[in-house]
Amino acid sequence: MNLAHWRNWKKFLAVGVLLLVVMAGCNTGSRPTVTDIPAQAERTPQPPVEPSPTATITATPEPAALIINGERVALREFEASLIQLEAADRDLAIQRSDEERIRLVANDLIEQTLLAQAARENGFSVDDEQLNNRIQQLIEDAGGRQAFEDWLSQMGYAEEGVFRSALRRAMEAARQRDQVVASLPPQIEQVKARQIVVRLRSTADSLYRQLQAGADFATLAFQYDPLTGGDLGWFPRGFLTVPAVEEAAFGLQPGEYSGVIESDFGYHIVQVEQRDESHPLSGEARLTLQQKILQEWLEARRAAAQIEMLYP
């Protein structure tokens, strides 16, 4: 992570001072000094003086925007994340309402916190030395301490302490994220297929009848997709944007084709060319499945979490 990609977003403690004032007794006439009082003077017995209680100072908690499983996310960190999202939206000319930005920031911080909590449960936490080393690297990447502090201010971090808390959580969350997606094996069951997609049901039905009469699937596919011939390449379950096409493909053997499948894109007929029980994942397929695994993990974790939204 470098500064260009970092998002991915006190009340003063009032201390009362106890002032103990001891007043000397007064006589009629002149005010006595210590030497004016006879050592053996008869005095009225006084009850023992109880020691004054020591004032206890209780720190005022940092105002929180979220509480996830008892862990507080500081209001100042939440507001910094909002500043970062607003800046990103301006750069990309994205229009969002304030309510949508608040929801996006809240979801991001909730997911980060759930990941960081799981990392600590699994025995990984970022100590001060690791955190200091990372910050020092960021300072060097920024071009020096002053440039780093200017960047902190631009990102909404009025104090480095708020940034340290956010960075620690992000580092722990990244570790857990890596652990979750590492469960995906490098090779899994996949099929290699191609499809024909048309806009009209009548056209799809006509193509299906031609296939039943012995027409070549690839020849027909190139008529409707001259560039690729409808080639879908190798793909695993959970990859295609049309689940019905994917489901049909995994139900076919090499050389077989499906019936007409309706979707928002039109009408599909799919043919499987090859199957492999353990085929290497492409980079795109790996990324898609990793995102799917991570999202499923977060949904399960979130369903079991206790979350309080305190902002605004």
N, C-alpha and C positions, 0 to 999 in steps of 0.2 A: 504494500500500500504506500502511495506517496501523497503529497499534499493535494495534487491536482485531482485525485480520485477520492479524497475523503468526503463522505457525505455529510452513499451508499448509502446537523441535526444533533447578606445574611442579616437575615436580620441581625443587628448587633446585639450581643448579649448584655442585658442591663444588669450590672453588678452592684448590689447594694453594699455599702460599707457601714459596718456596725461601729458606732462611736459611743464608747462608754464614758459617761461624765460622772465623776465622783464629787459630790458636794460635801464640804466640811461643815460640821455643826457650828452654830453661832451662839455667842454669849450676849447677854445684855452688857453694854459697854464696849470696850475695844475688842477687835477681832483677835483671838489668841493665835499665837504661833505654837509650833510643836513644843518649844521650851516653856511656854506659859502654862502647860497642862501638867499638874503634878503626876509623878509616876504612879503614886499609890492612890490617886483620887478615886472616890467612890463613883462607880459608873452603873447605870442601869443596864442589866444584862441584855444583850441584843441577840436575836436569833441568828444562826449561822447563815452566811451569805452563800446562796447557791451560785455556782459558776455560770456565767452567761453562756447560752448555747452558741456553738460556732455556726456561722452562717453557711448554709449549703448552697452551692452554685450549681444549677441545673442548666445545661446547654439547651438552647432553643433548637428543636429539630429543623433541618433544612427543609423549606417548603417543597412538597412533592407534587408532581403532576400525575404520576402513576404509582401504584403499589402492586407488585406481582409476587404472589406467594410470600408476602411480608417484606419484600425487598423494594425500597423506595427508589424511584427515578426522579431526580431533582427537577424542580420546575425550571431552573435556569438551563438545564441540559435540554429539556423539551423545547423551550423557546429558541435555543440555539439551533436545534434541528429544524424548526419552522423557518428560521431565517435562511438556512441553507436550501431548503426546498423552494422557498420563494425565489431565491437567486437563480436556482436551476431552472425554474419555470420561466423566469424572465429571459434567460439565455436561450431557451428552446422555444420561446413564444407559446408556451402552454398555458391555457386558461383554466384555472381551478377556483372553486369557491373556498373561503376560509374554512368552512366545515369539512370539505374534502381534504384539505391540507392537514387539518388536525387529525382526521381519521387515518391518513396515510402515515403520519409521524407516529401516532400512537401504535399502530400495527407494527411498524418497524421496530420501535423500542420494546414492545412486548415480545416480539420474536427474538430480538437480540438477547433480552434478559432471560428468556426461557432456555436459549442455547447456552448462555453463560452459566446459568444455574446447573444445567446438566453437566457441563464441563467440570465444574467444581465437585459435583457429586461423583464424577468419575476420576477424581484425584488430580485434575489439572486446574491450576490457578496461576494468574500472572502476579509475580511478586514485584516489589519495588525496584529491584535491580533490573529485571526484564523491562519494566515499564520505563525506567530512566534511560536504558539503552535505546529503546525504540524512539523515545522523544528526542534523544540526542541525534539519532539518525534523521529524524524529521527536520530538526534544526539545520543540519548540514544540507539536506535536500532543499530547504527553503533558501539557503544562502546566508545563514547566520541568525543569531538570536533576535535581532531587531526585525528582520524579515519574518521570522517565525511568529513573533508577537503581533506584528501587523496582520498576519494571516489569521491568527486566533481571533483578533478583533473583528475582522471581516466575516468570519464564520459564526460570530455571535457569542464567542467564549470570552466574557469580560474578565474572567480569572482563569489561570492555567489549571487550578484545581478542578474546575468543572470539566475541562478537556481531559485531564488525567483520568477522571472517573469514566468518561465516555470511551476513551481509548482502551482502558483496562477491560471494560465490558466487551468492546468490539474484538479485542484479541482473544478473549476467552470464547466468545461466540464463534469466531472463525475456526478455532480448534475443534469445537464440537461439530460444526458444520462439516468439516473435513472427515470426521469420524463417521457421521451419518451417511454421507455419500460414498464413503469407502466400501460400504456393504454391497455396492453394485459390482458384480464380477465383470472382467474384461470381455468375456465371451458368453453369449446367451442364445437361446433359440431365436432364429430369424427366418424370414421368407424373402425371396426375390420375386417381385411381381410387376405387372404393368396394368394399366387401366384405360378404358375408353370412357370419356365424359361428354355428354351431350345435354342440350338444354331442354329438349322435348321428349316426353315419354314415348310418343309415337316413333321417333327416331331410334330410341333405345330398344324398343320392341322389335323394330325392323332389323337392327344389328344383331340382336339375340337370335332371331330366326336365321339370319345368314350364318352365324356361328354354328347353329344346330345343323345347318345344311352342309357344313364342312369348310366354311371360309376360314382363312388364316387370321388369327387374332392380331398379330403384329401388323399385318398389312392393313387391316381395318383401323387399328389404333393410329397408324401414321397418317391416315386420311384426315383424322380429326386433331392430330397433334403432330404436324410435320417436323417439329424440332426434335422431340424426344420419343415420339411414339408412345406416349403415356407411361414411360419407364418410371417406376417408383423406387427402383434399386432395392438394396437389402434394408429391412427394417424390423425392429422387435415389436412386441406388444406394447401399447401405450405410446407409440410414436406418431402415428398418423393423426391428422386433424379431423378426419371423418371416421369415428369409431366403427360405424357399420361396415365400411369398406375393409378396415383392418380385421374385424371379426370374421368377415366372409373369407378373407385371404387365409387366415390361420385355420379355416375349416376345409381348405382345399389341398389336394396333392398336386405335385408338378404336372403341368399340362391341362389341369382342370380350370374351368372358368365358372363364375357365379351367375346368378340371375341378375335382373335389373335391380339396382339399389338406389333409392331416392335419398337425396340430401339437400341441404341449402344451396349447394353448388350446382345441382342438376341431377342427372341420372347416370349412374356408373355401372360398368361391367368390369370385373377384375379377373385377371388370370395369374395364377402362380406358376412361375418358371422353375424355381428351385426352392428347396428347404434345407436348413442346416440346424441341427440341435445345439450346436456350439459355434456360433459365427462371431468374429470380432466386431465390436461395435464401432461405428464411425464416430468421429468427433461430435457431429451434430446430434446423433442419436444418444450418445453418452450424456451430453449436456442436458438434453430433454428429459431423460430418465432420472438423472441426478436431481433435477429440479422437482420432478414428480415425487421422488423418494423423500426429499427434504420437506416438501409441502405436506405430505402425509404424516411425517414425523411431527411437524409443528402443529398440525390440526389435532393430533392425538394428545400432545403435550398441553395444548391450550385448553382442550376440553376438560382436563383434570386440574387446571390451575385456578387459583383464586386471584382475580384481577379487579382492582379498583381504579376507576378513571376519575381523577380529581380536577382535571383541566377542562374548561377554564375556571 
